[in-house]
Amino acid sequence: MDNQKIRVDFPMLIKHPDFIYFDNAATTQKPKSVIDALTNYYENDNFNVHRSVYSAAERTTQIFEACREKVIQFINAKENKSIIFTAGTTQSINQVANGYYKYNLKKDDEIVVSIAEHHSNLLPWQNIAKQNGSKLKYIDINEDGTLNLESAKKVINTKTKLLAITAVSNVLGTINNLKALINIAHQKNVDVLIDAAQAAPEIKIDIQELKPEWMAFSGHKMLAPTGIGILYGRKDLLEKMHPTQLGGEMIEHVDKNNFKTKDIPYRLEAGTPNIEGVIGLSTAIDYLQSLGMNNIEKYCKALGQYLYDQLTKIDGVTVYGPEKRQTGIVSFSIDNIHPHDAATYLDFNNIAVRAGQHCAEPLTNKLGVNATLRASMYFYNNKDECDKLIHKIIEMRSFFNGA
Ligand code: PMP
């Protein structure tokens, strides 16, 4: 992959050449093709979908449904009815919790998550467990931050009804062994939900190979606009799911007292959808596929390794997660400098990193810290930018410590 050529596709990077953006796990920058697709939509195709007979609206409906096909192909799902457009990962997971497991979990049933979950894949399950009298159990991590598969084997048992697990940790940058986890779960008839928010941008996920019951991801973390996300669900489960939103577009028939819903996916997509978001997501997928997901994964992993290797050479810097890096996410802390002070110092130097708990407080607690710094890199970042970050961290250490 030619990094310099790729950077030209991203207006933000070109307009702000001295700015180093290392907060891609919060949201990614958008390529020109995605921005142009949104402009084109508003200039030519801005009509509501699934309701009007005039040809312009019919055309937009066709474009919209072709985007659903694009998503199916991106994750290699079989059924187009299995793709539900949502506002993002958070909404997708809440929909599964409140539309399905709320009705299918009994007292003493168990839900298993890992200690490294983003709050979006934790709070909905805490809530359902409390409402239904079910129990929430945790898979632990190893010393190096990788998921402990032995712990998974112990925690998942005959009472478990759901394993809800992230594919990639948004803090440690580790890739969980989904194949092994799904195998452990399915052997005990346990459903699996994959939180792919941090995985979809960087690694290829194949639904037909892995066969999870559910998967959720967000457009904005993979070059698309905010406010669009995907819920994949196994068709028979989606058919049993209760809509959590009621209103227009989802119904076949309404009288004064009752209504009859359409089939999936429309039954679960009440109201006017995020049409431009869907078009933006489809265009983002085109861009990612033009680079190749395998190339993206390889590039980000190598860049993550490069930054890890440089950071670990600096005295007083602790890097979290394994020595062998798996993605472009690197969380670390600097002795005697609070992460928020460090992030502010870097901001003064035009470098954007995140400081805090990264919406994964139980994991931060497990690491024994209050907060960490996180540099999350994507395929448009490069070693030059890593070197500048390293230089500023060394400079910062002497600034704060007189070292
Ligand atoms: N899960 C993980 C692993 C994430 O990284 C994120 C976003 N940081 C989410 C869930 C939530 O995604 P969103 O805020 O787009 O709903």
Residues whose N, C-alpha, C, O or C-beta is under 5 A from the ligand:
A	BS01	PMP	A25 G88 T89 T90 Q91 H118 S120 T166 V168 N170 D195 A197 Q198 S218
